Structure formats: C-alpha cells, structure tokens
Amino acid sequence: MPGGRRSPVPALVFDCDGVLADTERYGHLPAFNQTFAEFGLPVVWNDAEYAEKVLVGGGKERMATLLTPEFVAAAGLPSDPEELAGLLARWHRRKTEVYTGIIAGGTIPGRPGIRRIVEEAAAAGWTLAVASTSAEPSVRSVLEHAVGPELAGRFAVFAGDVVAHKKPAPDIYQLAVTELGLSTAGTVVIEDSRNGLLAALGAGLTCVVTVSSYTGGEDFTGAALVVSSLGDPGTPTEVLDDPAGLDPTPSVHLSDLRALLNSADTSADTSADTSADTGADTADTAQSPA
C-alpha cells in the first residue's frame, strides 16, 4: 500500500539538477543568460547572483523573480499580468530548448557514483525514479546522459508542473509515493539542497544529501547522510555528516542505503514503543488512588 511502513520492494528517488549532474552552473545558468540575450532582456546573472536564484524552486519561477515593477518598466515589458505570464512562458520554453541542447552536447558528465549506484539498484530490483521541479524534457535529457538510455528507461519521472507546489513543499515526493505505490519506510531520496531535503522529509522519506556547487553552506539538519558525492574510483566520498555512523568510504553503495532504511525503521519502532509505554504509564497513573 502507498505510504505503508514495510514493502518488499525498496525505492531510490533522485532529484535531478545538482544530483544527477552539476547542471546548475554549467547548464541552467548559461541557458538562462542566452535566453535573456535572445529576448533582449537587460539582465545577465553572474555566479553569485545565480547562487541566490537556485534557492527558488523551478526555472519559470526563477525567471519570474525578475518581474519587479522597476524591471518591467526598464525592459519595456507589458504591465498586463496575462501578457506578462505569456511572455514568461515563452522565455521558459526557449530556455528549456537551450538547456536541452547544452545537455545533448555531452559536456556535463554525471556526478560521481550516480551511474554505479543506479546499476546496483537496478540489479537488486529497486524501483527507480526522478522527482524534480525542472521541466520534464530537461530532466529526461540529463537522466539519459547521466546513466545511459537503457538504465534511464527503468526510471519513472515526475517533473515540472505536475504538482501545485514545488520544493520545499513535499508534493512532488508525495506524488511519486502515491503513483508508484511506494512505502515511505522503504524509500531513499538523493538530494543536493535544503529545499529538496525539506521536501523529502515532509513526505516522510529518508534523505541522503550529496552537496553540489551552490549548496555546500546550507543547513542539512535531518538528513540521514551528507556527503560530497556518492563516490567513484578517483573521486572518493567525503563524509560531511553521518548521524547513523556508517562511514561509507571510499564510496556510498546500495548496502549503505539499505542500512539507512533499517536504521530509520528501527528508530520508528523504538519511538512507537516509547510512546506506547508512556501512554500505558499515564493510564496507570490516572487509575491509581490519590
């Protein structure tokens, strides 16, 4: 049953940007700036500015942060909200085309350990999915280049505007759990940002964080594990926070993810037992004479 505590089929769900590949700095940022130039918009985001923009979930939503009254006037844009919304949609469609072309060029490799752990999960029969606020064509392009067409075909993809509220809201992960019939206790999420972590935790899922270009300084309280990457030969994992004491070096493997699920399940059982004991003690006290 969806959301049940135990399931015979575990699941591994990835965010896309910053998790499958370092796409924010080398894909999205140049795609945004090329789009701005093509539409004659008087803006070029630099690296520091874009580090702030990545805190906003969704490319269209990032573009919308430009639309202050001052910018609209300076750029000669229409003030009518419907016309502005139409322009925003056009910009975002073009930006997605530019970005997809960058990814198709093959210049942005998958992050360390991504293909390896996907191969491990596929061989073990785990359910695989991507849950991202990016446009679906962009997500599928990154996924295929990160893990290859055959493995990409094993994935369910939940992306873009399929939910009303984007990360840090848990909606996208709740949708994945419901649509795939996943157990919350049997699902591990791989994220790279605090917004993504909050979305996963809000859906009741165990979350591993692989920090990326723009997220190293964020607060990852609540993550089951925080690492530099999943690790590959020549690019070992650096453990940044390890509440469960796994020490998954030199690389994170599927066995480590299983251990995190077991640890989370044991903690839940302990918490439930403690609550039951507390309730029993309270009842006994209430029935005792004064």
C-alpha positions, 0 to 999 in steps of 0.5 A: 500500500502507498505510504505503508511502513514495510514493502518488499520492494525498496525505492531510490528517488533522485532529484535531478539538477545538482544530483544527477549532474552539476547542471546548475552552473554549467547548464541552467545558468548559461541557458538562462543568460542566452535566453535573456540575450535572445529576448533582449532582456537587460539582465545577465546573472553572474555566479553569485547572483545565480547562487541566490536564484537556485534557492527558488524552486523551478526555472519559470519561477526563477525567471519570474523573480525578475518581474519587479515593477522597476524591471518591467518598466526598464525592459519595456515589458507589458504591465498586463499580468496575462501578457506578462505570464505569456511572455514568461512562458515563452522565455521558459520554453526557449530556455528549456530548448537551450538547456536541452541542447547544452545537455545533448552536447555531452559536456556535463558528465554525471556526478560521481557514483550516480551511474554505479549506484543506479546499476546496483539498484537496478540489479537488486530490483529497486524501483527507480525514479526522478522527482524534480521541479525542472521541466520534464524534457530537461530532466529526461535529457540529463537522466539519459546522459547521466546513466545511459538510455537503457538504465534511464528507461527503468526510471519513472519521472515526475517533473515540472508542473505536475504538482501545485507546489514545488520544493520545499513543499513535499508534493512532488515526493508525495506524488511519486509515493502515491503513483508508484505505490511506494512505502515511505519506510522503504524509500531513499531520496538523493538530494543536493539542497535544503529545499529538496531535503525539506521536501523529502522529509515532509513526505516522510522519506529518508534523505541522503544529501550529496552537496553540489556547487551552490549548496555546500553552506546550507543547513542539512539538519535531518538528513540521514547522510551528507556527503560530497558525492556518492563516490567513484574510483578517483573521486572518493566520498567525503563524509560531511555528516553521518548521524547513523555512523556508517562511514561509507568510504571510499564510496556510498553503495546500495548496502549503505542505503539499505542500512539507512532504511533499517536504521530509520525503521528501527528508530520508528519502532523504538519511538512507537514503543516509547510512546506506547509505554508512556501512554500505558504509564499515564493510564496507570497513573490516572487509575491509581488512588490519590 
